[in-house]
Amino acid sequence: MSLKKRMFRSNMTILCTALFSLMLILIFVLILFEDSFEGQFRLLSQGKVERHAVSLLTAVENAHPGNTAYLEFIAEKNGYETVIIQNGRVVRGNVGDQAEHLTEFLENELGSAEHGGKETAKPDDPDTDNAKIPAADGNASIFFWQGDTVVAKNVPAENMYIAAVYYKSGEEHSSLQNLFITVILVILLVGAAAIFILLFLASFFTHRMNRLVMEPVEKLMEGAERIGDGNLSEEIDYQGEEEFEHVCRAFNDMQRMILEDKKQREKNERARTDMVTGISHDLRTPLTSIRGYIKGVLDGVADTPEKKEMYLRTAYESTGEMNSLLQKLFDFSRMESGQMPFHMVRVDLAEFADAYVAQREAVTDRNKVQMQVHRETEQMPDVLLDVDQVPRIFDNLLENSIKYAKVCPVKIDIRIYENLEKGVILEWKDNGTGVPEEKLPHIFERFYRCDESRNEKGSGVGLYVVKYIMECHKGTVKAVNDNGLKIQMFFPCEEKKRGDGNGTDSDCGR
């Protein structure tokens, strides 16, 4: 069953249950207090009858066994029934099957007609149903008997009771029953009408709520299905409730991130494939050179000591090229797996650069590469760096300058100075042709090569390694054109990393 149907049925069930329970409670209350309502109605009716009963006292007082015409006239006018009971029998009037009870009641209240009319009436009690209102001037009295009003007197000489009875209890009870049934019917009709109206309103608002809720839900489901089918370009277009708009925007943002990540993965995969292909091609050249020169020595082509030395030196230099390519692959693999360790120590960056340049000049032909270091001030703060990883930065920058400067000799100018906001800055500048401005922002991306035709050997990870190592030093790197390519490296100073600064392990790459 769909969510829409479940919501509708749930709302209808709760609504109908509440209304039905309310109707049952109202009916139960009416039934429970039916007697109380009836008693209150009778009391009100009796209060009305008493006013007529007082007017009948004189008529009952003046009535005689042979002269009751006036009494009958007054009684009929006021809605009373004239009743004459003689010798225990009703000789006039209609009291139905209550004759015996009325006779017994009058005997108890007025005394036996046969023994002279001694009054034995009970004391007045406003809480009893048979309360008595005594007459003012004679032996006629007003009684309430079983909810009816009785004005009566005793005529002992005739063994007779003359009475006027107001029969309203049956009518009142019937009227109360009719009223009670009418009230219940009204409640049922009103309840049914209320249920119909509420069902209509509930259906209307449930349909509206379903539209408000289900529309974005259905759009989200469609979007999820599109993503499952590989369609990441079509976004959800929803305008409505603010909360659902946020959800749909978040879904679109997630979809865009997935799409960008997919494109980046595809781009990296193509670049990785190109890198492996390129390195395989680049390795073939030195490997061929090594094999050729060694074979020349073995075959006796190098028949003089000078020629043998030249062949072996050329082969040795080719192994250096192979080692450099393999080292880059190894470094890249460790960076990708997060296994490149960093051990920081506090170092004077200018002295460290001087030592590196001196080491490189000892093994480099000055006719091809010339390097010099400029120190702005004698006193500069120390920086935290890894003495094994920072030389990789310099090696990669040097190799990049030699390959792409396109001048001979390549002049490398290293300038070190302090910036109060950014720390210690090292600038590496060559005298080459620089990099096209449109390619400059991308040279630190992995696998990126400015020379897309691969006329020059390279893996496309050298400057990416530079950026990675600088970030692990909590620094940054930037490239600009300044009569050649200038690489600016920003090393933070006075920063202690999880220790006293004399030698701590960084968590970068772990």
C-alpha positions as CSV (number, residue, x, y, z in Angstrom):
1,M,0.0,0.0,0.0
2,S,1.3,3.5,-0.9
3,L,2.2,6.1,1.7
4,K,-0.6,8.3,0.5
5,K,-3.3,5.6,1.1
6,R,-1.8,4.8,4.5
7,M,-1.9,8.4,5.6
8,F,-5.5,8.9,4.4
9,R,-6.7,5.7,6.1
10,S,-4.9,6.6,9.3
11,N,-6.4,10.1,9.4
12,M,-9.9,8.8,8.7
13,T,-9.6,6.0,11.3
14,I,-8.5,8.4,14.0
15,L,-11.2,11.0,13.1
16,C,-14.1,8.5,13.0
17,T,-13.0,6.8,16.2
18,A,-12.9,10.2,18.0
19,L,-16.3,11.2,16.8
20,F,-17.9,7.8,17.6
21,S,-16.4,7.9,21.1
22,L,-17.8,11.4,21.6
23,M,-21.3,10.3,20.6
24,L,-21.2,7.3,22.9
25,I,-20.1,9.5,25.8
26,L,-23.0,11.9,25.2
27,I,-25.6,9.1,24.9
28,F,-24.2,7.4,28.1
29,V,-24.4,10.7,30.0
30,L,-28.1,11.1,28.9
31,I,-29.0,7.6,29.9
32,L,-27.1,7.9,33.2
33,F,-28.9,11.1,34.2
34,E,-32.3,10.3,32.7
35,D,-33.9,9.9,36.1
36,S,-32.4,13.2,37.3
37,F,-33.7,15.0,34.3
38,E,-37.2,13.4,34.8
39,G,-37.2,14.4,38.5
40,Q,-36.3,18.0,37.7
41,F,-39.1,18.1,35.1
42,R,-41.6,16.8,37.5
43,L,-40.6,19.3,40.2
44,L,-41.1,22.1,37.7
45,S,-44.5,20.6,36.7
46,Q,-45.5,20.1,40.3
47,G,-44.7,23.7,41.1
48,K,-47.1,24.7,38.3
49,V,-49.8,22.3,39.5
50,E,-49.7,23.6,43.1
51,R,-51.0,27.0,42.0
52,H,-54.1,25.3,40.5
53,A,-54.4,22.9,43.5
54,V,-54.8,25.9,46.0
55,S,-57.7,27.2,43.9
56,L,-59.4,23.8,44.2
57,L,-59.3,23.7,48.0
58,T,-62.5,25.7,48.4
59,A,-64.3,23.7,45.8
60,V,-63.4,20.4,47.5
61,E,-64.4,21.9,50.9
62,N,-67.8,22.9,49.6
63,A,-68.5,19.6,47.8
64,H,-71.0,17.3,49.3
65,P,-71.9,13.7,48.4
66,G,-75.0,14.8,46.5
67,N,-73.6,18.1,45.2
68,T,-70.3,17.9,43.3
69,A,-71.3,19.9,40.2
70,Y,-69.3,23.0,41.1
71,L,-66.3,20.9,42.0
72,E,-66.5,19.0,38.7
73,F,-66.7,22.3,36.8
74,I,-63.6,23.8,38.5
75,A,-61.7,20.6,38.3
76,E,-62.3,20.2,34.6
77,K,-61.4,23.8,34.0
78,N,-58.0,23.3,35.6
79,G,-57.3,19.9,34.2
80,Y,-58.2,17.8,37.2
81,E,-60.2,14.6,37.4
82,T,-63.0,14.5,40.1
83,V,-62.8,11.2,42.0
84,I,-65.3,9.9,44.6
85,I,-64.3,6.8,46.5
86,Q,-67.0,5.2,48.7
87,N,-66.7,2.0,50.7
88,G,-63.3,1.4,49.1
89,R,-64.7,1.6,45.6
90,V,-64.3,4.3,43.0
91,V,-67.9,5.4,42.2
92,R,-66.9,8.4,40.1
93,G,-63.8,9.3,38.1
94,N,-61.2,7.4,36.3
95,V,-58.1,6.3,38.2
96,G,-57.4,3.2,36.2
97,D,-55.6,0.4,38.0
98,Q,-54.4,2.8,40.7
99,A,-57.8,2.9,42.6
100,E,-56.6,0.5,45.3
101,H,-53.4,2.4,45.8
102,L,-55.2,5.8,45.9
103,T,-57.7,4.5,48.5
104,E,-54.9,3.2,50.6
105,F,-53.0,6.5,50.3
106,L,-56.0,8.5,51.3
107,E,-56.7,6.3,54.3
108,N,-53.2,6.8,55.5
109,E,-53.2,10.5,55.0
110,L,-56.9,11.4,56.0
111,G,-57.7,8.5,58.2
112,S,-60.4,5.9,57.6
113,A,-63.6,7.2,56.2
114,E,-65.4,4.5,58.2
115,H,-64.1,5.8,61.6
116,G,-64.7,9.5,61.5
117,G,-61.8,10.9,59.5
118,K,-59.0,10.9,62.0
119,E,-55.9,12.4,60.3
120,T,-52.8,10.3,60.4
121,A,-50.9,12.1,57.7
122,K,-47.1,12.0,57.8
123,P,-45.2,15.1,58.8
124,D,-44.3,17.3,55.9
125,D,-41.1,16.3,54.2
126,P,-40.0,18.2,51.1
127,D,-37.7,15.4,50.1
128,T,-40.5,12.7,49.9
129,D,-42.7,12.1,46.9
130,N,-45.9,12.1,49.1
131,A,-45.5,15.5,50.7
132,K,-48.6,17.1,52.2
133,I,-49.8,20.7,52.1
134,P,-52.5,21.1,54.7
135,A,-55.7,23.1,54.1
136,A,-56.1,26.5,55.6
137,D,-59.6,26.3,57.0
138,G,-61.0,22.8,56.7
139,N,-60.3,19.2,56.4
140,A,-59.4,19.3,52.7
141,S,-55.7,18.9,52.0
142,I,-53.2,18.9,49.0
143,F,-51.0,15.9,48.5
144,F,-48.3,14.8,46.0
145,W,-48.9,11.1,45.3
146,Q,-46.6,9.2,43.0
147,G,-45.8,12.4,41.1
148,D,-49.5,13.4,40.8
149,T,-51.3,16.2,42.7
150,V,-54.3,15.2,44.8
151,V,-56.7,17.6,46.6
152,A,-59.0,15.5,48.9
153,K,-61.2,15.4,52.0
154,N,-62.8,12.7,54.1
155,V,-66.6,12.4,54.5
156,P,-66.9,9.9,57.3
157,A,-70.7,10.0,57.4
158,E,-70.8,8.5,53.9
159,N,-67.6,6.4,54.2
160,M,-66.5,8.5,51.3
161,Y,-63.5,10.4,50.0
162,I,-64.0,13.4,47.6
163,A,-60.9,14.2,45.6
164,A,-59.6,16.1,42.6
165,V,-56.6,14.4,41.0
166,Y,-54.2,16.0,38.5
167,Y,-53.1,13.2,36.3
168,K,-49.9,14.4,34.6
169,S,-47.2,12.0,35.6
170,G,-47.9,9.6,32.7
171,E,-47.9,12.5,30.3
172,E,-44.8,14.0,31.8
173,H,-43.0,10.6,31.7
174,S,-44.1,10.2,28.1
175,S,-43.1,13.7,27.3
176,L,-39.8,13.2,28.9
177,Q,-39.3,10.0,27.0
178,N,-40.2,11.7,23.8
179,L,-37.9,14.6,24.7
180,F,-35.1,12.2,25.5
181,I,-35.5,10.3,22.3
182,T,-35.6,13.5,20.4
183,V,-32.4,14.7,22.0
184,I,-30.7,11.4,21.2
185,L,-31.9,11.6,17.6
186,V,-30.7,15.2,17.3
187,I,-27.3,14.2,18.7
188,L,-27.2,11.3,16.2
189,L,-28.1,13.5,13.3
190,V,-25.8,16.3,14.4
191,G,-23.0,13.7,14.9
192,A,-23.7,12.2,11.5
193,A,-23.6,15.6,9.9
194,A,-20.4,16.5,11.8
195,I,-18.8,13.2,10.7
196,F,-19.8,13.9,7.1
197,I,-18.4,17.4,7.2
198,L,-15.3,16.4,9.0
199,L,-14.7,13.5,6.6
200,F,-15.1,15.9,3.7
201,L,-12.7,18.4,5.4
202,A,-10.3,15.6,6.3
203,S,-10.4,14.3,2.8
204,F,-9.7,17.8,1.4
205,F,-6.8,18.5,3.8
206,T,-5.4,15.0,3.5
207,H,-5.4,15.4,-0.3
208,R,-3.7,18.7,0.1
209,M,-1.2,17.3,2.6
210,N,-0.6,14.4,0.3
211,R,0.1,16.8,-2.5
212,L,2.5,18.8,-0.4
213,V,4.3,15.8,1.0
214,M,4.2,13.3,-1.9
215,E,5.1,15.7,-4.7
216,P,8.7,16.3,-3.4
217,V,8.9,12.7,-2.2
218,E,8.0,11.4,-5.7
219,K,10.5,13.9,-7.2
220,L,13.2,12.6,-4.9
221,M,12.4,9.0,-5.8
222,E,12.6,9.9,-9.5
223,G,15.9,11.6,-8.9
224,A,17.2,8.5,-7.1
225,E,16.1,6.3,-9.9
226,R,17.9,8.6,-12.4
227,I,21.1,8.4,-10.4
228,G,20.7,4.7,-10.3
229,D,20.4,4.7,-14.1
230,G,23.5,6.8,-14.4
231,N,21.8,10.1,-15.3
232,L,23.5,12.7,-13.1
233,S,22.9,15.8,-15.2
234,E,19.1,16.3,-14.6
235,E,18.3,18.0,-11.3
236,I,15.1,18.2,-9.3
237,D,13.0,21.2,-10.0
238,Y,10.7,21.8,-7.0
239,Q,9.1,25.0,-5.6
240,G,6.8,24.7,-2.7
241,E,7.3,24.2,1.0
242,E,10.5,25.6,2.3
243,E,11.5,22.5,4.2
244,F,11.2,20.3,1.2
245,E,12.9,22.9,-1.0
246,H,15.9,22.6,1.4
247,V,15.8,18.8,1.0
248,C,15.6,19.0,-2.8
249,R,18.5,21.5,-2.9
250,A,20.6,19.2,-0.7
251,F,19.8,16.3,-3.1
252,N,20.8,18.4,-6.1
253,D,24.0,19.4,-4.3
254,M,24.8,15.8,-3.6
255,Q,24.1,14.9,-7.2
256,R,26.4,17.6,-8.4
257,M,29.1,16.4,-6.0
258,I,28.7,12.8,-7.3
259,L,28.9,14.1,-10.9
260,E,32.0,16.1,-10.2
261,D,33.6,13.2,-8.4
262,K,32.7,10.9,-11.2
263,K,34.3,13.3,-13.8
264,Q,37.3,13.7,-11.6
265,R,37.7,10.0,-11.2
266,E,37.4,9.5,-15.0
267,K,39.9,12.3,-15.5
268,N,42.3,10.8,-13.0
269,E,41.9,7.4,-14.5
270,R,42.8,8.7,-17.9
271,A,45.7,10.7,-16.5
272,R,46.9,7.6,-14.6
273,T,46.7,5.5,-17.7
274,D,48.6,8.2,-19.6
275,M,51.2,8.4,-16.9
276,V,51.8,4.7,-16.9
277,T,51.9,4.7,-20.7
278,G,54.3,7.7,-20.7
279,I,56.6,6.3,-18.0
280,S,56.7,3.0,-19.8
281,H,57.7,5.0,-22.9
282,D,60.2,7.1,-20.9
283,L,61.7,4.0,-19.3
284,R,62.2,2.4,-22.7
285,T,64.8,5.0,-23.8
286,P,67.3,4.7,-20.9
287,L,66.8,0.9,-20.8
288,T,67.6,0.7,-24.5
289,S,70.6,2.9,-24.0
290,I,71.8,0.8,-21.1
291,R,71.4,-2.4,-23.0
292,G,73.1,-1.0,-26.1
293,Y,76.2,0.4,-24.4
294,I,76.6,-2.7,-22.2
295,K,76.3,-4.9,-25.3
296,G,78.9,-2.7,-27.0
297,V,81.3,-3.4,-24.2
298,L,80.6,-7.1,-24.2
299,D,80.9,-7.4,-28.0
300,G,84.2,-5.5,-28.0
301,V,83.0,-2.5,-29.8
302,A,84.5,-0.4,-27.1
303,D,88.0,-1.6,-27.8
304,T,89.9,1.1,-25.9
305,P,89.8,1.9,-22.2
306,E,88.6,5.4,-23.0
307,K,85.7,4.1,-25.1
308,K,84.8,1.5,-22.4
309,E,84.7,4.2,-19.7
310,M,82.4,6.4,-21.9
311,Y,80.0,3.5,-22.6
312,L,79.8,2.6,-18.9
313,R,79.3,6.2,-17.8
314,T,76.5,6.7,-20.3
315,A,74.8,3.5,-19.1
316,Y,75.2,4.7,-15.5
317,E,73.6,8.0,-16.3
318,S,70.7,6.2,-17.9
319,T,70.1,4.2,-14.8
320,G,69.8,7.5,-12.9
321,E,67.0,8.5,-15.2
322,M,65.3,5.2,-14.6
323,N,65.7,5.5,-10.9
324,S,64.2,9.0,-10.9
325,L,61.1,7.8,-12.8
326,L,60.7,4.9,-10.5
327,Q,61.2,7.0,-7.4
328,K,58.4,9.3,-8.6
329,L,56.1,6.4,-9.0
330,F,57.0,5.1,-5.6
331,D,56.5,8.5,-4.0
332,F,53.1,8.9,-5.7
333,S,52.0,5.5,-4.5
334,R,52.9,6.3,-0.9
335,M,51.1,9.6,-1.1
336,E,48.0,8.0,-2.5
337,S,48.0,5.3,0.2
338,G,48.8,7.8,3.0
339,Q,52.1,6.1,3.9
340,M,54.6,8.8,3.3
341,P,56.1,9.6,6.8
342,F,57.1,13.1,7.9
343,H,59.6,13.9,10.7
344,M,59.8,17.6,11.5
345,V,62.8,19.4,12.9
346,R,63.5,23.1,13.4
347,V,65.9,24.3,10.7
348,D,67.3,27.5,9.3
349,L,65.8,27.4,5.8
350,A,68.5,29.5,4.1
351,E,71.3,27.3,5.5
352,F,69.4,24.2,4.4
353,A,69.1,25.7,0.8
354,D,72.8,26.6,0.8
355,A,73.7,23.0,1.7
356,Y,71.4,21.6,-1.0
357,V,72.9,23.9,-3.7
358,A,76.4,23.0,-2.7
359,Q,75.6,19.3,-3.0
360,R,74.0,19.7,-6.4
361,E,76.8,21.8,-7.8
362,A,79.3,19.1,-6.9
363,V,77.6,16.6,-9.3
364,T,76.1,19.0,-11.9
365,D,77.8,20.5,-15.0
366,R,77.9,24.3,-14.5
367,N,77.7,24.7,-18.3
368,K,74.2,23.3,-18.0
369,V,72.9,24.4,-14.6
370,Q,73.9,27.4,-12.5
371,M,72.4,27.8,-9.0
372,Q,72.7,30.6,-6.4
373,V,71.0,31.4,-3.1
374,H,70.1,35.0,-1.9
375,R,69.4,35.5,1.8
376,E,67.5,38.8,2.5
377,T,68.6,39.1,6.2
378,E,71.1,37.3,8.4
379,Q,68.6,36.6,11.1
380,M,65.4,34.8,10.2
381,P,63.2,32.5,12.3
382,D,63.6,28.8,12.0
383,V,61.0,26.7,10.3
384,L,59.8,23.1,10.9
385,L,60.5,20.8,8.0
386,D,61.4,17.3,7.1
387,V,65.0,17.1,6.0
388,D,64.3,14.1,3.8
389,Q,61.2,15.4,2.0
390,V,62.1,19.0,1.3
391,P,65.0,17.9,-0.9
392,R,62.4,16.1,-3.0
393,I,60.8,19.4,-3.5
394,F,64.1,20.9,-4.7
395,D,64.9,17.9,-6.9
396,N,61.5,18.1,-8.6
397,L,61.8,21.8,-9.2
398,L,65.3,21.5,-10.6
399,E,64.2,18.7,-12.9
400,N,61.2,20.7,-14.0
401,S,63.4,23.8,-14.8
402,I,65.9,21.7,-16.8
403,K,63.2,20.1,-18.9
404,Y,61.0,23.1,-19.6
405,A,63.2,26.2,-19.4
406,K,64.4,25.6,-22.9
407,V,67.6,27.6,-22.3
408,C,71.2,26.7,-21.7
409,P,72.6,27.2,-19.2
410,V,69.6,27.1,-16.9
411,K,70.0,29.6,-14.2
412,I,68.3,28.9,-10.9
413,D,67.9,31.9,-8.5
414,I,66.8,30.9,-4.9
415,R,65.7,33.8,-2.8
416,I,64.7,33.5,0.9
417,Y,63.1,36.2,3.0
418,E,60.7,36.7,5.9
419,N,57.1,37.9,5.7
420,L,55.5,38.8,9.0
421,E,52.1,37.5,8.0
422,K,53.0,34.5,5.9
423,G,56.3,33.3,7.6
424,V,59.5,32.4,5.7
425,I,59.2,32.5,1.9
426,L,61.4,30.6,-0.5
427,E,61.3,31.6,-4.2
428,W,62.6,29.3,-6.9
429,K,63.0,31.1,-10.2
430,D,64.5,30.0,-13.5
431,N,65.4,32.0,-16.6
432,G,63.2,29.9,-18.9
433,T,60.2,30.8,-21.1
434,G,57.7,30.4,-18.3
435,V,54.3,28.7,-18.6
436,P,51.3,29.9,-20.7
437,E,48.9,31.8,-18.4
438,E,45.9,29.6,-19.1
439,K,47.9,26.5,-17.9
440,L,49.5,28.2,-14.9
441,P,46.7,27.4,-12.4
442,H,46.8,23.7,-13.3
443,I,50.5,22.8,-13.0
444,F,50.2,21.5,-9.4
445,E,47.4,19.1,-10.4
446,R,48.3,15.5,-10.4
447,F,49.1,14.0,-13.9
448,Y,48.9,17.4,-15.4
449,R,51.4,18.1,-18.2
450,C,51.9,21.4,-20.0
451,D,53.6,19.4,-22.8
452,E,50.6,17.4,-24.0
453,S,52.5,16.1,-27.0
454,R,55.0,14.4,-24.7
455,N,58.0,15.8,-26.5
456,E,59.7,16.0,-23.1
457,K,59.9,13.1,-20.7
458,G,57.8,13.4,-17.6
459,S,55.2,11.8,-15.4
460,G,53.0,14.8,-14.5
461,V,53.4,14.2,-10.8
462,G,56.5,16.2,-10.0
463,L,54.8,19.5,-9.1
464,Y,51.9,17.6,-7.5
465,V,54.4,16.0,-5.1
466,V,55.8,19.5,-4.4
467,K,52.3,20.7,-3.4
468,Y,51.6,17.6,-1.3
469,I,54.8,18.0,0.7
470,M,54.2,21.7,1.2
471,E,50.7,21.1,2.5
472,C,52.0,18.5,4.9
473,H,54.4,21.2,6.2
474,K,51.3,23.4,6.8
475,G,52.5,25.7,4.0
476,T,51.4,26.7,0.5
477,V,52.9,26.9,-2.9
478,K,52.2,29.3,-5.8
479,A,53.5,29.7,-9.4
480,V,53.8,32.9,-11.3
481,N,55.5,34.1,-14.5
482,D,58.4,36.5,-13.9
483,N,60.8,36.4,-16.8
484,G,60.7,32.7,-16.3
485,L,58.7,30.4,-14.0
486,K,58.8,31.4,-10.3
487,I,57.6,29.0,-7.6
488,Q,56.9,30.6,-4.3
489,M,56.8,28.4,-1.2
490,F,55.4,29.7,2.1
491,F,56.8,28.0,5.2
492,P,55.0,28.9,8.5
493,C,57.4,29.8,11.3
494,E,57.2,29.6,15.1
495,E,54.7,26.7,14.9
496,K,55.2,23.7,17.1
497,K,53.6,20.5,15.9
498,R,52.5,18.2,18.8
499,G,55.8,18.5,20.6
500,D,58.6,20.8,21.6
501,G,59.7,21.5,18.0
502,N,63.0,19.5,18.3
503,G,61.7,16.5,16.4
504,T,58.1,15.4,16.1
505,D,56.1,13.2,13.8
506,S,53.5,14.9,11.6
507,D,50.2,13.1,11.1
508,C,50.2,14.2,7.4
509,G,49.9,11.2,5.1
510,R,49.1,8.7,7.8
